[in-house]
Amino acid sequence: MRRRTFLKKITGCSLAVMAGGLALPNRAKCEVVKPFAEIICNNYLDEIIRKRIIEIKKQNPFLSLGDLHCHSYFSDGSYSVNSLMRRAASLGLDFLVITEHLTPQRYNYECCVESIIAQRNTYANWNYKDLNPPAIYPALEISTRDGHLIAVFPEEYFEPKHLREIKQYFKHFYYYEAPVETVAKLIRKMNGVSIIAHPNIVRSHPFGISLDYAKKNLTELVDAIEDMSTGHGYQRDYSKETGLASIGSSDDHLNILMGTSVTQFDRSEEKNLIQAIRSKTTKAVQITDLLSSLFTPTNLFFSV
C-alpha cells in the first residue's frame, strides 16, 4: 500500500470513528477502533517500525530500545498483556513497560497488580519460538493531585514478596489524589524510578504536570520526563529544561502507536533501564511520524 493511500485511509477511519462515537465510554471506543488499528498495523506500520529499528541497531548493536508507556485491558487499553508483549517482540523492541492506571474511584491497585502478574506469567510461559520476549518491568501510572506520574520498579517486584509491597503502599491512592511529591518519595523509597507523563497537557482533571511546577518542585524528587509522546503529538526538550532523564513513549491504548516513539539506552554502559534512567543516559527517539495525521481526531475522540 502506498504511503499516500495509507494516510488517506487512516485519516478517514479516525475521523469517522471520532464523529460516530464521542458519547461512548472509553472501553467501547477502543472496541470500535480495534479493527482499524489492526488494518493499519498489519498493512503498513509494523514493517516501517521494524526496518527503522534494524537501521538504528546497525549503527550501534548495543542500543536497547523500548516503549515506556502503554496500557492493556486491565485499565483502559483495548488489548491483552500477551498481545502487547507479542507485538513489541515482533517490532524488535528490547523492553516494554506496561503502565496501568491507578486512578481514584476508577482504577484501583488491583488492576495494576493483576497486569503485573499477567506480564510475569506471559514472560515465563513465552511460546513464540521465532520471537525473543521483551524485557519487562513492573510499573503503574498514578493520578496525583498535580498530574500523572509513572512508577517503574526493578524486576524483583515481579516476585510475590515484593509485589505485596506495591499493594501495601499504593492501595490508598484509589481513595484520594496525593501530592506528586508524596508519590515520588514513595517510589524512590521502593528503589523505583518516576517519570512525569505527558507534561503540560491540560485536561479538566489533573493530567499533565506543568513544566513550571516540575522545575520548581520536582527536579530532586523525580527521575525522568516524557520529551516525546506519539499519543499526545508532541516533541520537546523538557529533559534539558529540567535536568531529568529523557523519555520517548507512545501512551498506546489501542496497540497501534507502540514503537513509534521509544526510549533508548546503551546496554554496554548501563546494565538495565532503571540504571539508565538514574544515570540520565536515556534518549527519546522518534521511529516514525506516519501517524501524525491521527493526532487531532484521536485526541478529540479519547482525551485520555
Steps between C-alpha positions, in 0.01 A plus 500: 500500500639841406569751775252757362221243472579374847483847655167568332361176638606554861390863497161405364463220754599718793265783401210259449555340837534837671175628352307184573602426855570806710233400753632146548700390807873459439484118506227504235700749292799267512290213371373716212852600400661151533425381144645818351809471720566145386465595134743788540762293682478189287503682166770759543606635836668201662736443210611865509572479873691172466720634220579821686594316819730270301668805344558659842649180644732460202661828601541381860414136580516574873201732493191383686167650385155476651167660583453634852131590499208286383185339639325164482137413570583473870443877499385697195684329216340279238739204482635229729843504660590202282406689182702806601809295585473296181474812283793664681707191425392493136602865458847430638458692826733390777279602791141593572355683800124454541366778723148426618314789658459543874224760506282596800151349480569353156799263481629352824831337583360155415489600131872570514589190699298270275674645196843452657417136578375447143825648364707272722302194389519593132875543523546173691285305256612670179413273209581706191807310384603745230484802732703597806281633781556866588643579842219617728485712813224531762342842459189712550375848413374682809255789487636751751356832610735672255483263201606153388822339621637168371673267745739236364641242739792255482425150373497351851160659547360222283566271797197449729684633806578833336172515313327511837688824570334662197163392639587625847634842405285592201152375590422826681533702180171359375322716756668836448744688279820538697751779437747399232786556745358236734470244222848574360659454843323168542618376159858590586468332840402180317810526277295591195521791258230756422411662167288808438246391239378735223609823677306821435207314342183655646177314572200575721671288769866490613679346202830642385718646773594853395860557403524803725386295798744223413794739472413667828414197712590165345849501350648335811211256550408375151737311269374555145255681276330417170671708229304323231153345491335368185164475674505871586673619185796692636882511500670729749830541687342483845789287628750776418286760674460290815822298513297176506550186291349509149212264421321423172179298506168438330234504776339232287149382588420334167813292426571719199732779621750266666850542363436830325680693778743312721764536768851375433807437712838336447511167682879492472497790746187435708393153613127569480233764443474600866870575522496688169219727624683566827819579307303727263644325196167419335390670180158557342493385136230539237481188285232628263267800471262310272209528744517877542179537300324303772595730787218753486206261447637244742553754779149640448360148497669367812636793706690252720 
